[in-house]
């Protein structure tokens, strides 16, 4: 009888231990379950944080959510326009030059060639970009000046967001050229007035993009290298200045000779 009582008692203890372990197992999920739950919680928190206080407006009208660019369009928050000249003179509001660079807020997924091949986007959200002075559809987004441009309008981006020639990355078939100095006197020694000096059409290649993207997905080979002096078409390109040095950004097709 004593042995039977002991066995019964031991069996009861074992059953109680198994019950406790089962309950503990339910309370303490394995590492994988913990990771899944943590990931779900992180996603929910991030989603909630992005939705808090994000009432966006476009030209004064409320939007249901953030604006999203499509195709090869890039939505750019413009840099601040200069309010005074380098000499310290304040500019009238109608004389302030519109900045042609800023931060890409939303970049579309890309467009397609007529043959069906995709044209990839080579800029991304958050990139500082420079675009042609005469492109863009200006809007006011969340009370600040923005513009829509296409990737074709973008001349370059800047590594690390630094607005400098060293950080500049030409897009596709764009080329950065350091311009030759304009002629200051004639061959006979006569000085030429500043406003009469002919715009230079030559300079040294500083940086070259990947090249023109062809429909087969390959890049057209470029026939000159950085460091070579070239001649480009008279009215091609966009003039830029970094640190007081004059440059021009042209397309590969605007360069007509290596000199």
C-alpha positions as CSV (number, residue, x, y, z in Angstrom):
1,X,0.0,0.0,0.0
2,X,2.8,2.4,0.9
3,X,4.5,1.7,-2.5
4,X,1.2,2.3,-4.4
5,X,0.6,5.5,-2.5
6,X,4.1,6.7,-3.4
7,X,3.6,5.8,-7.1
8,X,0.3,7.6,-7.1
9,X,1.9,10.6,-5.5
10,X,4.8,10.6,-7.9
11,X,2.5,10.2,-10.9
12,X,0.5,13.2,-9.7
13,X,3.6,15.2,-9.3
14,X,4.8,14.3,-12.8
15,X,1.4,15.3,-14.3
16,X,1.5,18.6,-12.4
17,X,5.1,19.2,-13.7
18,X,4.0,18.5,-17.3
19,X,1.1,20.8,-16.9
20,X,3.4,23.6,-15.6
21,X,5.8,23.0,-18.5
22,X,3.0,23.2,-21.0
23,X,1.7,26.4,-19.5
24,X,5.2,27.8,-19.4
25,X,5.6,26.8,-23.0
26,X,2.5,28.8,-23.9
27,X,3.7,31.8,-22.0
28,X,7.3,31.7,-23.5
29,X,7.3,31.5,-27.3
30,X,10.4,30.3,-29.1
31,X,13.0,32.6,-30.7
32,X,11.4,32.6,-34.1
33,X,8.0,33.5,-32.7
34,X,9.6,36.3,-30.7
35,X,11.3,37.7,-33.8
36,X,8.0,37.6,-35.9
37,X,6.1,39.4,-33.2
38,X,8.9,42.0,-32.8
39,X,8.9,42.6,-36.6
40,X,5.1,43.0,-36.7
41,X,5.3,45.4,-33.7
42,X,8.0,47.4,-35.4
43,X,6.0,47.7,-38.7
44,X,2.9,48.8,-36.9
45,X,4.9,51.4,-34.9
46,X,6.6,52.7,-38.1
47,X,3.2,52.9,-39.9
48,X,1.6,54.7,-37.0
49,X,4.4,57.1,-36.7
50,X,4.3,58.0,-40.4
51,X,0.5,58.5,-40.2
52,X,0.6,60.9,-37.2
53,X,0.3,64.5,-38.2
54,X,0.9,63.9,-41.9
55,X,-1.9,66.0,-43.4
56,X,-0.3,67.1,-46.7
57,X,-1.5,70.0,-48.9
58,X,-0.9,70.7,-52.6
59,X,-1.5,74.4,-53.6
60,X,-3.6,74.8,-50.5
61,X,-5.8,71.8,-51.0
62,X,-5.7,68.9,-48.5
63,X,-4.5,65.5,-49.7
64,X,-5.5,62.1,-48.4
65,X,-1.9,61.0,-48.2
66,X,1.6,61.9,-49.4
67,X,2.1,62.8,-53.0
68,X,3.7,60.1,-55.1
69,X,5.5,60.7,-58.4
70,X,4.8,58.3,-61.3
71,X,6.6,57.2,-64.5
72,X,9.9,59.0,-64.9
73,X,8.8,62.1,-62.9
74,X,10.8,63.5,-60.0
75,X,9.2,65.7,-57.3
76,X,11.8,68.1,-56.0
77,X,11.8,70.4,-53.0
78,X,13.5,73.5,-54.2
79,X,16.6,75.0,-52.5
80,X,16.2,78.5,-51.0
81,X,16.5,81.3,-53.6
82,X,19.3,83.8,-53.0
83,X,18.0,87.1,-51.6
84,X,21.1,89.1,-52.2
85,X,24.0,89.2,-54.6
86,X,27.6,88.1,-53.8
87,X,28.4,91.7,-53.3
88,X,25.7,92.0,-50.6
89,X,23.0,93.9,-52.7
90,X,19.5,92.8,-51.9
91,X,17.4,91.7,-54.9
92,X,13.9,92.6,-55.6
93,X,11.5,89.7,-55.4
94,X,10.9,89.7,-59.1
95,X,14.6,89.6,-59.8
96,X,15.4,86.6,-57.6
97,X,16.6,83.8,-59.8
98,X,14.6,80.5,-59.4
99,X,16.9,77.8,-58.0
100,X,17.3,74.9,-60.3
101,X,18.4,72.4,-57.7
102,X,16.9,70.8,-54.6
103,X,16.1,67.5,-52.8
104,X,14.2,64.7,-54.6
105,X,11.1,64.1,-52.4
106,X,9.5,61.4,-54.6
107,X,10.9,59.6,-57.5
108,X,8.7,57.6,-60.0
109,X,9.4,54.0,-60.9
110,X,10.6,54.7,-64.4
111,X,9.4,54.8,-68.0
112,X,9.7,52.5,-71.0
113,X,11.1,52.7,-74.5
114,X,8.6,52.3,-77.4
115,X,10.1,48.8,-77.9
116,X,9.2,47.8,-74.3
117,X,12.6,48.1,-72.6
118,X,12.5,49.9,-69.3
119,X,14.4,53.2,-68.7
120,X,15.6,52.8,-65.0
121,X,15.7,55.7,-62.6
122,X,19.2,56.7,-61.6
123,X,18.2,59.1,-58.9
124,X,16.4,58.2,-55.6
125,X,14.4,59.8,-52.9
126,X,16.6,62.1,-50.8
127,X,19.2,62.8,-53.6
128,X,20.2,66.4,-54.2
129,X,19.7,67.0,-57.9
130,X,20.4,69.8,-60.4
131,X,18.1,70.2,-63.3
132,X,17.7,72.5,-66.4
133,X,16.7,76.1,-65.6
134,X,13.7,76.1,-67.9
135,X,12.0,72.8,-67.0
136,X,9.6,71.9,-64.3
137,X,6.0,72.5,-63.1
138,X,6.1,74.5,-59.9
139,X,3.7,73.8,-57.0
140,X,3.4,74.6,-53.3
141,X,3.5,71.4,-51.3
142,X,3.0,71.6,-47.5
143,X,3.6,75.3,-47.7
144,X,7.0,75.1,-49.4
145,X,8.1,75.5,-53.0
146,X,8.5,72.3,-55.1
147,X,8.6,71.4,-58.7
148,X,8.0,68.4,-61.0
149,X,10.7,67.5,-63.5
150,X,11.4,64.4,-65.5
151,X,14.5,62.4,-65.3
152,X,15.4,63.8,-68.7
153,X,15.6,67.3,-67.2
154,X,18.0,66.2,-64.4
155,X,21.6,67.0,-65.2
156,X,23.3,65.4,-62.2
157,X,23.1,64.5,-58.5
158,X,25.5,65.2,-55.7
159,X,27.2,62.5,-53.6
160,X,26.5,63.2,-49.9
161,X,24.3,66.1,-50.8
162,X,27.3,68.4,-51.2
163,X,26.8,71.1,-53.8
164,X,30.2,71.0,-55.4
165,X,32.0,69.9,-58.6
166,X,33.8,67.2,-56.7
167,X,30.5,65.6,-55.5
168,X,28.8,66.0,-58.9
169,X,27.6,62.8,-60.6
170,X,26.4,63.4,-64.2
171,X,23.2,61.5,-65.2
172,X,23.4,59.2,-68.3
173,X,24.9,61.1,-71.2
174,X,25.7,64.4,-69.3
175,X,29.2,65.7,-69.2
176,X,30.7,68.3,-66.8
177,X,33.2,70.6,-68.5
178,X,35.4,73.3,-67.0
179,X,35.0,76.1,-69.4
180,X,38.0,77.9,-71.0
181,X,38.4,81.5,-70.2
182,X,36.7,83.9,-72.6
183,X,39.1,85.9,-74.8
184,X,39.9,89.2,-73.3
185,X,41.7,90.9,-76.2
186,X,41.8,90.6,-80.0
187,X,44.8,89.1,-81.9
188,X,45.8,92.7,-82.5
189,X,46.0,93.5,-78.8
190,X,42.7,95.4,-78.4
191,X,40.9,94.8,-75.1
192,X,37.4,93.3,-75.5
193,X,34.6,94.7,-73.3
194,X,33.2,92.1,-70.9
195,X,29.7,92.2,-72.5
196,X,31.2,91.8,-76.0
197,X,33.3,88.7,-75.2
198,X,32.2,85.7,-77.1
199,X,30.9,82.8,-75.0
200,X,33.6,80.1,-74.9
201,X,32.7,76.8,-76.6
202,X,35.7,74.7,-75.4
203,X,37.0,73.4,-72.1
204,X,38.3,70.4,-70.2
205,X,36.2,67.4,-69.5
206,X,35.9,66.9,-65.7
207,X,33.3,64.1,-65.3
208,X,31.3,61.9,-67.7
209,X,28.1,60.0,-67.1
210,X,27.5,56.4,-68.1
211,X,26.4,57.5,-71.6
212,X,23.2,57.5,-73.6
213,X,21.0,54.5,-72.7
214,X,20.0,52.6,-75.9
215,X,16.9,50.5,-76.3
216,X,18.8,47.3,-76.0
217,X,19.7,48.2,-72.4
218,X,23.4,49.0,-73.2
219,X,25.1,52.4,-73.0
220,X,26.5,54.1,-76.1
221,X,30.3,54.1,-75.9
222,X,31.8,57.5,-75.1
223,X,34.6,58.7,-77.4
224,X,36.5,61.0,-75.0
225,X,37.8,60.8,-71.4
226,X,38.0,63.0,-68.4
227,X,41.0,65.4,-68.7
228,X,40.7,65.8,-72.5
229,X,39.9,69.2,-74.0
230,X,36.9,69.3,-76.2
231,X,34.8,71.7,-78.3
232,X,31.0,71.8,-77.9
233,X,28.1,73.5,-79.7
234,X,27.6,77.2,-79.0
235,X,24.2,77.0,-77.5
236,X,24.3,73.6,-75.9
237,X,24.5,73.0,-72.2
238,X,23.6,74.6,-68.9
239,X,26.1,77.0,-67.2
240,X,26.9,76.3,-63.6
241,X,29.4,77.8,-61.1
242,X,31.2,76.1,-58.2
243,X,33.5,78.0,-56.0
244,X,33.7,80.9,-58.5
245,X,34.8,78.5,-61.3
246,X,32.7,78.4,-64.4
247,X,31.5,75.0,-65.8
248,X,29.0,73.8,-68.3
249,X,27.0,70.6,-68.3
250,X,26.3,69.3,-71.8
251,X,25.0,66.1,-73.5
252,X,27.5,63.8,-75.2
253,X,25.8,64.7,-78.5
254,X,26.7,68.4,-78.0
255,X,30.4,67.7,-78.0
256,X,31.7,68.0,-81.6
257,X,35.5,67.4,-81.3
258,X,38.5,66.6,-79.1
259,X,41.0,69.4,-79.5
